[in-house]
Amino acid sequence: MNEKLIERKLREGVKALGGLALKFSSPYHRGVPDRIVLMPGGRMYFVELKTTGKKPTLLQQKAIGELRELGFDARVIDNQESLNLFLEEIK
């Protein structure tokens, strides 16, 4: 499954659950995850989306690690199964 399709399904799934999946970019901090998912109750997740079988770059891995060290929930989603699990978890 390609990244664009996973991204669309993420946006639609999050919206159906009453949340937002906002595009995230930081010009001065490269490698940040693609989306910030905001859910009712103040829950927030950072999500890096990849084509099935692809792995985050070293820069992306570093950014995800930094977010996790700060206590944020940062995920990598690269297939339908991991997307379904994520959506079920944030429901």
C-alpha positions as CSV (number, residue, x, y, z in Angstrom):
1,M,0.0,0.0,0.0
2,N,1.4,3.4,-0.9
3,E,1.9,6.2,1.5
4,K,-0.7,8.5,0.0
5,L,-3.4,5.9,0.3
6,I,-2.5,5.1,3.9
7,E,-2.5,8.9,4.6
8,R,-6.0,9.3,3.1
9,K,-7.3,6.4,5.1
10,L,-5.8,7.8,8.3
11,R,-7.4,11.2,7.7
12,E,-10.8,9.6,7.0
13,G,-10.6,7.2,9.9
14,V,-9.6,9.8,12.4
15,K,-12.3,12.2,11.2
16,A,-14.9,9.4,11.5
17,L,-13.8,9.1,15.2
18,G,-14.3,12.9,15.8
19,G,-10.7,13.9,15.5
20,L,-8.3,15.7,13.3
21,A,-5.2,14.4,11.4
22,L,-3.3,17.6,10.6
23,K,-0.4,17.8,8.2
24,F,2.8,18.6,10.2
25,S,6.0,20.2,9.0
26,S,8.7,22.0,10.7
27,P,11.1,23.9,8.4
28,Y,13.8,24.1,11.1
29,H,13.5,20.6,12.5
30,R,13.7,18.1,9.7
31,G,12.4,14.5,10.0
32,V,9.3,15.2,12.0
33,P,6.3,12.8,11.6
34,D,3.9,13.5,8.7
35,R,0.7,14.0,10.8
36,I,-0.4,15.2,14.3
37,V,-3.6,13.4,15.3
38,L,-5.7,15.3,17.7
39,M,-8.6,13.4,19.4
40,P,-11.3,14.5,21.8
41,G,-10.2,14.8,25.4
42,G,-6.9,16.4,24.5
43,R,-5.2,13.2,23.2
44,M,-2.4,13.8,20.7
45,Y,-0.3,11.4,18.6
46,F,2.5,12.0,16.1
47,V,2.2,9.6,13.0
48,E,4.9,8.9,10.4
49,L,3.4,7.3,7.3
50,K,5.4,5.0,5.0
51,T,4.7,2.9,2.0
52,T,4.3,-0.7,3.0
53,G,7.7,-2.3,3.7
54,K,9.5,1.1,3.9
55,K,11.2,2.2,7.1
56,P,11.7,5.7,8.5
57,T,15.0,7.4,7.5
58,L,17.7,7.9,10.2
59,L,16.6,11.5,10.5
60,Q,13.0,10.4,11.0
61,Q,14.0,7.8,13.5
62,K,15.9,10.5,15.5
63,A,12.9,12.9,15.4
64,I,10.5,10.1,16.6
65,G,12.9,9.1,19.3
66,E,13.1,12.7,20.5
67,L,9.3,13.0,20.7
68,R,9.1,9.7,22.6
69,E,11.8,10.9,25.0
70,L,9.6,13.9,25.8
71,G,6.7,11.6,26.6
72,F,4.8,12.0,23.3
73,D,3.2,9.1,21.5
74,A,4.9,8.8,18.1
75,R,4.0,6.0,15.7
76,V,5.0,4.6,12.3
77,I,2.1,3.3,10.2
78,D,3.0,1.4,6.9
79,N,0.1,-1.0,6.3
80,Q,-3.6,-1.5,6.7
81,E,-3.2,-3.7,9.8
82,S,-1.1,-1.1,11.7
83,L,-3.6,1.6,10.6
84,N,-6.5,-0.5,11.9
85,L,-4.8,-1.2,15.2
86,F,-4.1,2.5,15.6
87,L,-7.6,3.6,14.9
88,E,-9.0,1.0,17.2
89,E,-6.7,2.1,20.0
90,I,-7.6,5.8,19.7
91,K,-11.3,5.1,19.4
